[in-house]
Amino acid sequence: MSLISAHEILGWIFVVANGIAGAWALSAAHWGQLSRRGLWLFTGFAEALATPQAVLGALLITTQDREPPDMHVFYGFLTMMVVAILFSYRSQLSDKLLLLYGFGGLFLMGLGIRAMLLG
Protein backbone atom coordinates (compact mmCIF):
# COMPACT_ATOMS: atom_id res chain seq x y z
CA MET A 1 0.00 0.00 0.00
CA SER A 2 1.36 3.41 -0.91
CA LEU A 3 1.69 6.26 1.57
CA ILE A 4 -0.92 8.29 -0.26
CA SER A 5 -3.42 5.41 -0.08
CA ALA A 6 -2.73 4.91 3.62
CA HIS A 7 -3.19 8.66 4.21
CA GLU A 8 -6.51 8.67 2.34
CA ILE A 9 -7.84 5.54 4.08
CA LEU A 10 -6.78 6.75 7.52
CA GLY A 11 -8.42 10.10 6.73
CA TRP A 12 -11.76 8.37 6.14
CA ILE A 13 -11.34 6.30 9.29
CA PHE A 14 -10.58 9.50 11.24
CA VAL A 15 -13.69 11.24 9.88
CA VAL A 16 -16.05 8.33 10.50
CA ALA A 17 -14.63 7.50 13.95
CA ASN A 18 -14.85 11.09 15.17
CA GLY A 19 -18.38 11.41 13.78
CA ILE A 20 -19.42 8.29 15.66
CA ALA A 21 -17.64 9.40 18.84
CA GLY A 22 -19.23 12.85 18.68
CA ALA A 23 -22.72 11.51 18.05
CA TRP A 24 -22.29 8.91 20.81
CA ALA A 25 -21.17 11.55 23.33
CA LEU A 26 -24.05 13.88 22.44
CA SER A 27 -26.49 10.97 22.71
CA ALA A 28 -25.00 10.08 26.10
CA ALA A 29 -25.51 13.69 27.22
CA HIS A 30 -29.21 13.19 26.57
CA TRP A 31 -29.52 9.54 27.56
CA GLY A 32 -27.16 8.99 30.46
CA GLN A 33 -27.15 5.20 30.17
CA LEU A 34 -25.10 5.53 26.96
CA SER A 35 -22.21 7.05 28.90
CA ARG A 36 -19.96 4.07 29.44
CA ARG A 37 -16.26 3.39 29.55
CA GLY A 38 -16.41 2.30 25.91
CA LEU A 39 -17.42 5.81 24.89
CA TRP A 40 -14.23 7.26 26.35
CA LEU A 41 -12.03 4.51 24.93
CA PHE A 42 -13.53 4.99 21.48
CA THR A 43 -13.27 8.79 21.72
CA GLY A 44 -9.60 8.49 22.69
CA PHE A 45 -9.01 6.13 19.78
CA ALA A 46 -10.79 8.44 17.32
CA GLU A 47 -8.87 11.52 18.44
CA ALA A 48 -5.56 9.68 18.60
CA LEU A 49 -5.89 8.89 14.89
CA ALA A 50 -4.90 12.51 14.22
CA THR A 51 -1.27 11.73 15.11
CA PRO A 52 -0.57 8.90 12.63
CA GLN A 53 -2.51 10.85 10.02
CA ALA A 54 -0.22 13.85 10.53
CA VAL A 55 2.85 11.62 10.44
CA LEU A 56 1.73 10.07 7.15
CA GLY A 57 1.13 13.54 5.73
CA ALA A 58 4.57 14.71 6.81
CA LEU A 59 6.15 11.60 5.28
CA LEU A 60 4.36 12.28 2.00
CA ILE A 61 5.72 15.82 1.91
CA THR A 62 9.29 14.93 2.90
CA THR A 63 9.93 11.56 1.27
CA GLN A 64 7.87 11.81 -1.90
CA ASP A 65 8.31 15.52 -2.50
CA ARG A 66 4.56 16.07 -2.72
CA GLU A 67 3.16 19.57 -2.55
CA PRO A 68 -0.20 19.56 -0.74
CA PRO A 69 -2.67 22.43 -1.12
CA ASP A 70 -1.82 25.20 1.34
CA MET A 71 -4.98 24.93 3.39
CA HIS A 72 -4.74 21.12 3.61
CA VAL A 73 -1.70 21.42 5.87
CA PHE A 74 -3.44 24.15 7.87
CA TYR A 75 -6.46 21.91 8.53
CA GLY A 76 -4.16 19.07 9.55
CA PHE A 77 -2.37 21.33 12.02
CA LEU A 78 -5.69 22.73 13.27
CA THR A 79 -6.95 19.20 13.88
CA MET A 80 -3.99 18.46 16.14
CA MET A 81 -4.59 21.72 18.01
CA VAL A 82 -8.30 20.98 18.51
CA VAL A 83 -7.49 17.58 20.01
CA ALA A 84 -5.10 19.29 22.44
CA ILE A 85 -7.65 21.99 23.30
CA LEU A 86 -10.39 19.43 23.97
CA PHE A 87 -8.04 17.55 26.26
CA SER A 88 -6.99 20.71 28.09
CA TYR A 89 -10.59 21.79 28.81
CA ARG A 90 -11.75 18.47 30.24
CA SER A 91 -11.23 19.47 33.89
CA GLN A 92 -12.69 22.97 33.52
CA LEU A 93 -15.81 21.65 31.81
CA SER A 94 -16.13 18.40 33.75
CA ASP A 95 -19.86 18.98 34.28
CA LYS A 96 -20.33 19.35 30.49
CA LEU A 97 -17.78 16.76 29.40
CA LEU A 98 -20.17 14.83 27.16
CA LEU A 99 -21.16 18.01 25.34
CA LEU A 100 -17.52 19.10 25.00
CA TYR A 101 -16.46 15.83 23.43
CA GLY A 102 -19.70 15.46 21.48
CA PHE A 103 -19.40 18.76 19.69
CA GLY A 104 -15.61 18.40 19.59
CA GLY A 105 -15.88 15.05 17.81
CA LEU A 106 -18.27 16.47 15.24
CA PHE A 107 -15.99 19.48 14.75
CA LEU A 108 -13.01 17.17 14.18
CA MET A 109 -15.09 15.22 11.68
CA GLY A 110 -15.79 18.48 9.84
CA LEU A 111 -12.13 19.45 9.83
CA GLY A 112 -11.26 16.06 8.37
CA ILE A 113 -13.88 16.40 5.65
CA ARG A 114 -12.67 19.88 4.82
CA ALA A 115 -9.05 18.71 4.60
CA MET A 116 -10.06 15.87 2.28
CA LEU A 117 -12.01 18.21 0.02
CA LEU A 118 -8.92 20.40 -0.31
CA GLY A 119 -6.50 17.52 -0.83
C-alpha positions in Angstrom: 0.0 0.0 0.0 1.4 3.4 -0.9 1.7 6.3 1.6 -0.9 8.3 -0.3 -3.4 5.4 -0.1 -2.7 4.9 3.6 -3.2 8.7 4.2 -6.5 8.7 2.3 -7.8 5.5 4.1 -6.8 6.8 7.5 -8.4 10.1 6.7 -11.8 8.4 6.1 -11.3 6.3 9.3 -10.6 9.5 11.2 -13.7 11.2 9.9 -16.0 8.3 10.5 -14.6 7.5 13.9 -14.9 11.1 15.2 -18.4 11.4 13.8 -19.4 8.3 15.7 -17.6 9.4 18.8 -19.2 12.8 18.7 -22.7 11.5 18.0 -22.3 8.9 20.8 -21.2 11.6 23.3 -24.1 13.9 22.4 -26.5 11.0 22.7 -25.0 10.1 26.1 -25.5 13.7 27.2 -29.2 13.2 26.6 -29.5 9.5 27.6 -27.2 9.0 30.5 -27.2 5.2 30.2 -25.1 5.5 27.0 -22.2 7.1 28.9 -20.0 4.1 29.4 -16.3 3.4 29.5 -16.4 2.3 25.9 -17.4 5.8 24.9 -14.2 7.3 26.4 -12.0 4.5 24.9 -13.5 5.0 21.5 -13.3 8.8 21.7 -9.6 8.5 22.7 -9.0 6.1 19.8 -10.8 8.4 17.3 -8.9 11.5 18.4 -5.6 9.7 18.6 -5.9 8.9 14.9 -4.9 12.5 14.2 -1.3 11.7 15.1 -0.6 8.9 12.6 -2.5 10.9 10.0 -0.2 13.9 10.5 2.9 11.6 10.4 1.7 10.1 7.2 1.1 13.5 5.7 4.6 14.7 6.8 6.1 11.6 5.3 4.4 12.3 2.0 5.7 15.8 1.9 9.3 14.9 2.9 9.9 11.6 1.3 7.9 11.8 -1.9 8.3 15.5 -2.5 4.6 16.1 -2.7 3.2 19.6 -2.6 -0.2 19.6 -0.7 -2.7 22.4 -1.1 -1.8 25.2 1.3 -5.0 24.9 3.4 -4.7 21.1 3.6 -1.7 21.4 5.9 -3.4 24.1 7.9 -6.5 21.9 8.5 -4.2 19.1 9.6 -2.4 21.3 12.0 -5.7 22.7 13.3 -6.9 19.2 13.9 -4.0 18.5 16.1 -4.6 21.7 18.0 -8.3 21.0 18.5 -7.5 17.6 20.0 -5.1 19.3 22.4 -7.6 22.0 23.3 -10.4 19.4 24.0 -8.0 17.6 26.3 -7.0 20.7 28.1 -10.6 21.8 28.8 -11.7 18.5 30.2 -11.2 19.5 33.9 -12.7 23.0 33.5 -15.8 21.6 31.8 -16.1 18.4 33.7 -19.9 19.0 34.3 -20.3 19.4 30.5 -17.8 16.8 29.4 -20.2 14.8 27.2 -21.2 18.0 25.3 -17.5 19.1 25.0 -16.5 15.8 23.4 -19.7 15.5 21.5 -19.4 18.8 19.7 -15.6 18.4 19.6 -15.9 15.0 17.8 -18.3 16.5 15.2 -16.0 19.5 14.8 -13.0 17.2 14.2 -15.1 15.2 11.7 -15.8 18.5 9.8 -12.1 19.5 9.8 -11.3 16.1 8.4 -13.9 16.4 5.6 -12.7 19.9 4.8 -9.1 18.7 4.6 -10.1 15.9 2.3 -12.0 18.2 0.0 -8.9 20.4 -0.3 -6.5 17.5 -0.8 
